[in-house]
């Protein structure tokens, strides 16, 4: 699947018109896309397990095992294993210097205050880096199944360069991605996008040709279309 800038621009324009004219219907459209990726993986898994059970049942009831049945059984076992393993794609935690409440009580107090006002989830880890930036990361501990672990990464150069008011504004902006005031739906979509980015990266690094064959074309289309749609 090759990238076509003209088609990309036309799709964005079309979705912008759709979002402006029918915002509620557009929200349903985005929700459908958010679940489509999961539905595809579980559909492939269900078909694989059904075929696997059928072949095993046939082998048990047959008087002899044919080479074709054995080959099919091994192929489906491998595919089922890879699919199940893909649901637990390993996402390495972000790197940085862990900050403990006893080390920076004022920073923790500020973050807790902003999180409370924005109805944002608590952070399990706050990391300090050398980047001139600040951002949030949600690491799904169970891969595709979620169970998010929240990280706030703060760059020391940013903290030193910005006045307190601007630094608070930067933190509020980042925490706003996960806040209830940003709407639970928007926060969910944000987390879905981050999770799919990480899943695609994990699948590309898996080294399984079968997995690539089953998922590559779909995910290339899906991730592009989903991210374009949720950029509105």
Order of alpha helices (4+ residues) and beta strands (2+ residues): alpha-alpha-alpha-beta-alpha-beta-beta-beta-alpha-alpha-alpha-alpha
